[in-house]
Amino acid sequence: PTPVSRPVVRQPTRSMTSLMVEAKTAVRTSEPLYPKTTAELPKVLGGLKIGTRKLVVVTGASSGLGLACTKALANKGGYYVICAVRDPAKMDAVAKAEGISSNSYTAMKLELASLQSVRDFVKNLKAFKSARP
């Protein structure tokens, strides 16, 4: 994918005291990220069926704001949450205690301070592409 960036400049309104600049990035891919129709059958990844749900990655999902986001997204129904955590076993225990359905999330190990851990996480995350329709 080749990122294409263009800055957007907005003039200040009465409530704004300074000029705001936003960078919007468009990413071009060779194939669509989501299915065109919801009638397509889901593919399977080790028995896991994501179907047409949106795939969301939440870092720090075993506590605090990450846990709150995970719980809200998992309970909403239209999302499948990848919980990027240091300890997947702890995440599983927390999810069970919080009542998060095991069919709505997967806990994956990620240590952001380790470049190798990030590379491994991305490699494993790419495997979820085959679970999409």
N, C-alpha and C positions, 0 to 999 in steps of 0.2 A: 504494500500500500504506500502511496505517495501522498504525504500531507500537503495541503495547500492552505496557506494562511493569508488572511487579509484583515488588517485592523479596521475596526468600526469606531468612528469618532462621533460622540454625541455632544451637542451643545448643552451647557448647564441650564437647568430650569430654576425656578425660584427657590426650590428646596435644596438645590445642589450648590455647593460653594466652589467646586472645582470641576475641571473638564474630566470626563470619564473616557477611558479607552478600553475596549474589549478586544481580545484576540479570538477570533473564531477560526477553528480548524476543521476543514472538511477532509475526510479520508476516502480515497477511492479504492475500491476492492474489485476483484475480478468476478466475484459471485455475491449474491445477496446474503446479508447476515441473518435474515429471518425469512420464513417461508411466505410465499405469495398467497397461499390459501390455507385455511385451518383444517381443510378436509384431508390433508395428506396424513398418512400413517406415520407415527413416530418411529425413528430408528432406535436401536437398542445398544447401550454401552454397558456391558457386564450386567445385563438385566435391568438397567436403569432406563426408564422412559421419561424423557423431559418433555417430549411432544412440542407443542407450540408455545410453551411458557417461555418467558424472557429469562435469560441467564444473567444473574447478577453476582458480582464478587463483592463481598464485604470483608474488609480487613479488621482485625481485632474483634471478631464476632462473638467471642466467649464472655465478654463483659462490657459494661458501660453502654456508650452510644452505639457501638457495633452490635451488641446483643439486641438493643431496642430496634435497630434497623432490621436485623435478621428476623426477629419475631414478627415485626409488622409486615415485611415482605412475604415471609413464609405463610402467614395466616391469611394474606390477601388472596392467594390462590393463583394469580396469573404469573407468578415468578418462581424460578428455581434458584436457590441461593447457594453459592459456593462460599463457604466460611473459611477464609484464609487466617489460620491461627498458628500459634507456636506449638500447641498441644492438642491434636485432634481428639484424643480420648477425653480430655477435659471438656471440649466443645460438645461431644456426644452426651456427656453426663449433664451438662448445663441445659442442652436442648431438651433432654428427657424431663428434667426438673421444671423447665418452663413450658412444657407441653407443645413443643414444636414437632410437627410430624416428620418422621424419618424419610418420608417420600418427598419432602420439600426442600431438603438441603443435603450437602455433602461437606464434611470437614476435611480440609486439605492443609498440610503443613506448609507454613511460610514464615521464614525469619527474614524480615526486611533488611537487617544489618548484614546479611550474607548474600553476596551476588550469586553464588552457586545455588542457594536455596531459591532465589527469585527465578533463576533459569529453569530449575527443576519444576517449580510451580507452573511457569508458563508452558512448559512442555506437557505437563499433565493436564493443564487447562485446555490445551488444543485438542486433546482426546475427546472432549465433550462435544466438539463439532459434529462427530459422527452420531451422537445421540439426538441430534436435531432432525426434523423432517426435511 
